[in-house]
């Protein structure tokens, strides 16, 4: 049985995931209040993604124990949202997003690295899935709720809500064990699972290439179907990460090639697209969660303090690279996802992961 602290960490990830994705429904009002264009306001999302990529490895270099690190990152994340809730200056708001992204990346890296000390080896994969379920629940519940809250009480209210949830998680006694700390340079030198990390990048690039432009496909059948398709993908994602902790996925990338190609064919009809949305969410996050768990388990033996950063970086590099490439050919986004999955299947390490 998993300890309660794992679920508290997942609740914090839920708040952070809500913050990462909630701006999609708030950009027009933020742009109006800050006196910038919607396109310029979109930099708030882009900067957060870049901060996540750079923040995870950078934060592991700080020589601090895991418990104060987790609490510190949570309080910093909460404080950045308090400042964001109190300003209409776009430059200040942009700065708070950069700080929040680095705090988010640092927290997730430390949380994932702590799992081998919180759960027995057989349950590390399950614990990883619970943590990542916080992200998918954020997509299903947090982002829509944040959008509604912002519509009725103003976008500042959404920032206050995220700050409150995060601060509440920081008050919980986060009892986690430290690992013997070698120098970060020594740990990087000892890592031998770079091919596995590359597969993690590719699988997540496939996931976010398709997910980012799923709404475009759904809009072709009417705007009312966009939230439906996104919700189905989110529900599938939750099902996928829930199942991922119960066993390894041996041929995950190869399965994803078939799933994304099938989605491309199915997207010609509305029922096919909706079914594909759920299936792609389930398979993508099922395989992705398994991979992140495998990275943490594999890297922890030689590099316990940067294992979580490696997994976090793999997730977020994929989340940036996938949409960037798919954006060059939006109508073929599902084909781009299949391409990423195919490369992942080719470079996948031998054996079960």
C-alpha positions in Angstrom: 0.0 0.0 0.0 1.3 3.4 -0.9 1.9 6.0 1.9 -0.3 9.0 2.2 2.5 11.3 1.3 2.5 10.0 -2.3 -1.1 11.2 -2.6 -0.2 14.6 -1.1 2.6 14.9 -3.7 0.0 14.1 -6.4 -2.3 16.8 -5.1 0.5 19.3 -5.4 1.2 18.1 -8.9 -2.5 18.6 -9.6 -2.3 22.2 -8.6 0.9 22.7 -10.6 -0.6 21.0 -13.7 -3.7 23.2 -13.4 -1.5 26.2 -13.4 0.5 25.0 -16.4 -2.5 24.5 -18.6 -5.2 26.8 -17.2 -4.1 29.9 -19.1 -5.5 28.5 -22.4 -9.0 29.5 -21.2 -7.8 32.8 -19.6 -5.6 34.4 -22.2 -8.2 36.9 -23.6 -9.0 38.4 -20.2 -5.4 38.4 -19.1 -4.4 40.1 -22.4 -7.2 42.7 -21.9 -6.2 43.5 -18.3 -2.5 43.7 -19.0 -2.9 45.7 -22.2 -1.2 43.2 -24.6 -2.3 41.1 -27.5 -3.5 37.6 -27.0 -0.5 36.4 -29.0 1.8 38.2 -26.6 -0.1 36.8 -23.6 0.6 33.3 -25.1 4.2 33.9 -24.0 3.1 33.1 -20.5 2.5 29.5 -21.6 5.6 29.2 -23.7 7.9 30.6 -21.0 6.4 28.1 -18.5 7.3 25.2 -20.8 10.8 26.4 -21.3 11.2 27.0 -17.5 10.1 23.4 -16.9 12.8 22.0 -19.3 15.6 24.1 -17.8 14.5 24.1 -14.2 14.6 20.4 -13.4 18.3 19.7 -14.0 19.3 23.2 -12.6 17.5 22.6 -9.3 19.2 19.3 -8.6 22.5 21.2 -8.3 21.2 22.8 -5.1 22.7 20.9 -2.1 19.6 20.7 0.0 17.7 17.8 1.7 14.6 16.5 0.0 12.0 17.5 2.6 13.0 21.2 2.8 13.5 21.2 -1.0 9.9 20.0 -1.5 8.4 22.5 1.0 10.6 25.3 -0.4 9.5 24.6 -4.0 5.8 24.5 -3.0 6.0 27.8 -1.1 7.9 29.4 -3.9 5.3 28.2 -6.4 2.5 29.4 -4.2 4.2 32.8 -3.6 4.6 33.3 -7.4 0.9 32.9 -7.8 0.1 35.3 -5.0 2.2 37.9 -6.8 0.6 37.0 -10.1 -2.9 37.5 -8.5 -1.9 41.0 -7.3 -0.6 42.4 -10.6 -1.8 43.5 -14.0 1.7 44.4 -15.2 2.6 41.9 -17.9 6.3 42.0 -17.3 5.8 41.1 -13.6 3.3 38.4 -14.6 5.8 36.9 -17.0 8.4 36.8 -14.3 6.0 35.0 -11.9 5.4 32.3 -14.6 9.2 31.8 -15.0 9.6 31.4 -11.2 6.6 29.1 -11.0 7.9 26.9 -13.8 11.3 26.5 -12.2 9.7 25.7 -8.8 7.3 23.2 -10.5 10.2 21.5 -12.3 12.3 21.3 -9.1 9.4 20.0 -7.1 8.5 17.3 -9.6 12.2 16.2 -10.0 12.6 15.9 -6.2 9.2 14.2 -5.8 10.0 11.6 -8.4 13.5 11.0 -7.1 12.0 10.4 -3.6 9.6 7.6 -4.7 12.1 4.7 -4.4 12.5 5.7 -0.8 8.8 5.9 -0.2 7.6 2.8 -1.9 9.0 -0.8 -2.3 10.5 -1.6 -5.7 7.4 -3.3 -6.9 5.3 -0.2 -6.3 7.6 2.5 -7.6 5.8 2.3 -11.0 2.5 2.5 -9.3 3.6 5.5 -7.2 4.9 7.2 -10.3 1.5 6.7 -12.0 -0.3 8.3 -9.0 2.0 11.3 -9.2 1.4 11.7 -12.9 -2.3 11.2 -12.4 -2.2 14.7 -10.8 -1.4 16.1 -14.2 -4.2 14.3 -16.0 -6.7 15.1 -13.3 -5.6 18.7 -13.7 -6.5 18.5 -17.4 -9.9 16.9 -16.7 -11.0 18.9 -13.7 -8.5 21.6 -12.8 -8.3 23.4 -16.1 -12.1 23.6 -16.8 -12.7 24.6 -13.1 -10.1 27.2 -13.3 -11.6 28.6 -16.6 -15.1 28.8 -15.0 -13.7 30.4 -11.9 -11.8 32.9 -14.0 -14.9 33.7 -16.1 -17.1 34.4 -13.0 -14.6 36.0 -10.6 -11.8 37.1 -12.9 -8.5 35.4 -13.8 -6.9 36.6 -10.5 -9.2 34.2 -8.6 -7.8 31.2 -10.4 -4.3 32.3 -9.4 -5.5 32.6 -5.8 -7.0 29.1 -5.9 -3.8 27.5 -7.1 -1.8 29.4 -4.5 -4.1 28.1 -1.7 -4.0 24.5 -2.8 -0.2 24.5 -3.1 0.3 26.2 0.3 -2.0 23.6 1.9 0.2 20.8 0.5 3.3 22.4 1.9 1.7 22.3 5.4 1.5 18.5 5.3 4.4 16.7 7.0 6.3 15.6 3.9 8.5 12.9 5.5 10.9 11.7 2.8 14.3 10.1 3.1 17.5 11.5 1.6 20.0 9.5 -0.5 23.7 9.8 0.0 24.6 12.9 -2.1 27.5 12.6 -4.6 28.3 15.6 -6.6 25.9 16.3 -9.4 28.7 16.0 -12.0 29.6 12.6 -10.6 25.9 11.5 -10.8 25.6 12.7 -14.4 28.7 10.7 -15.3 27.3 7.6 -13.8 24.0 7.7 -15.7 23.8 4.9 -18.3 20.2 5.0 -19.4 20.3 7.8 -21.9 18.7 5.6 -24.6 15.7 5.0 -22.2 15.6 8.8 -21.6 15.6 9.4 -25.4 12.6 7.0 -25.8 10.9 9.0 -23.0 11.4 12.2 -24.9 10.1 10.7 -28.2 7.0 9.1 -26.6 6.0 12.4 -24.9 6.7 14.3 -28.1 4.3 12.0 -29.8 1.7 12.5 -27.1 1.8 16.3 -27.1 2.1 16.6 -30.9 -1.3 15.0 -31.2 -2.9 16.4 -28.1 -2.0 20.0 -28.9 -3.9 20.0 -32.2 -6.7 17.6 -31.2 -9.0 20.6 -30.8 -8.3 21.6 -34.4 -9.5 18.2 -35.7 -12.6 18.4 -33.4 -13.4 22.0 -34.5 -14.0 20.6 -38.0 -17.2 19.0 -36.7 -18.3 22.1 -34.8 -16.8 24.1 -31.9 -19.0 22.3 -29.4 -17.0 19.1 -29.9 -13.7 20.6 -29.0 -14.1 20.3 -25.2 -15.7 16.9 -25.6 -12.7 15.6 -27.5 -10.2 17.1 -25.1 -12.2 15.7 -22.1 -12.2 12.2 -23.7 -8.4 12.5 -24.2 -8.1 13.5 -20.5 -10.2 10.6 -19.3 -8.2 8.3 -21.4 -5.0 9.7 -19.9 -6.3 9.1 -16.4 -7.1 5.5 -17.3 -3.7 5.1 -18.9 -1.6 6.3 -15.9 -3.9 4.3 -13.5 -3.2 1.1 -15.5 0.5 1.8 -16.1 1.5 1.2 -12.5 0.1 -2.4 -12.6 2.6 -3.7 -15.0 5.2 -2.9 -17.7 4.4 -2.2 -21.3 6.8 -4.2 -23.3 6.1 -2.9 -26.8 4.6 0.5 -26.0 6.2 2.6 -28.7 5.2 0.1 -31.4 1.7 0.1 -30.1 1.6 3.9 -30.2 2.6 3.9 -33.9 -0.5 1.8 -34.6 -2.7 3.9 -32.3 -1.8 7.2 -33.9 -2.0 6.0 -37.4 -5.5 4.6 -36.6 -6.4 8.0 -35.1 -5.4 9.7 -38.3 -7.7 7.4 -40.3 -10.5 7.6 -37.7 -10.4 11.4 -37.6 -12.4 11.6 -40.8 -15.6 11.0 -38.8 -16.8 12.4 -35.5 -17.4 9.1 -33.8 -14.0 7.9 -34.9 -12.3 11.0 -33.7 -13.9 10.8 -30.3 -13.0 7.1 -29.9 -9.5 7.9 -31.0 -9.2 10.7 -28.5 -9.8 8.4 -25.6 -7.6 5.6 -27.0 -4.7 7.9 -27.8 -4.9 9.4 -24.3 -5.0 6.0 -22.6 -2.2 4.5 -24.6 0.1 7.6 -24.7 -0.1 8.3 -21.0 0.0 4.6 -20.1 3.3 4.1 -22.0 4.6 7.5 -20.9 4.0 6.9 -17.2 5.6 3.5 -17.5 8.6 5.0 -19.2 9.0 7.7 -16.5 8.8 5.1 -13.8 11.4 3.1 -15.6 13.7 6.1 -15.9 13.4 6.8 -12.2 14.0 3.2 -11.2 17.0 2.7 -13.6 18.7 6.0 -12.8 18.1 5.9 -9.0 20.7 3.2 -8.4 23.6 5.3 -9.7 22.2 8.8 -9.6 19.5 9.0 -6.9 19.4 12.8 -6.7 19.0 13.5 -10.4 16.8 10.6 -11.3 13.7 12.7 -11.0 15.2 15.5 -13.0 16.0 13.1 -15.8 12.4 11.9 -15.9 11.0 15.4 -15.6 13.2 16.8 -18.4 12.4 13.9 -20.7 8.7 14.6 -20.2 9.0 18.3 -20.8 11.4 18.3 -23.7 8.9 16.0 -25.5 6.1 18.4 -24.5 8.0 21.3 -26.2 9.4 19.4 -29.2 6.2 17.5 -30.3 3.9 20.5 -30.7 6.7 22.6 -32.3 7.2 20.0 -35.1 3.5 19.2 -35.5 2.8 23.0 -35.8 4.6 22.9 -39.2 1.9 20.6 -40.5 -1.2 20.8 -38.2 -3.4 18.7 -40.5 -0.9 15.9 -40.2 -0.3 16.2 -36.4 -1.4 12.6 -35.8 1.1 11.4 -38.5 3.8 13.4 -36.7 2.9 11.6 -33.5 3.2 8.2 -35.2 6.6 9.3 -36.6 7.9 10.1 -33.1 6.5 6.8 -31.8 8.2 4.9 -34.7 11.6 6.4 -33.9 11.0 5.5 -30.2 10.2 1.9 -31.2 13.5 1.7 -33.2 15.8 3.1 -30.5 14.0 1.4 -27.6 16.4 -0.5 -25.3 16.2 -4.3 -25.4 14.2 -6.2 -22.8 11.4 -5.2 -20.6 11.3 -1.6 -19.3 
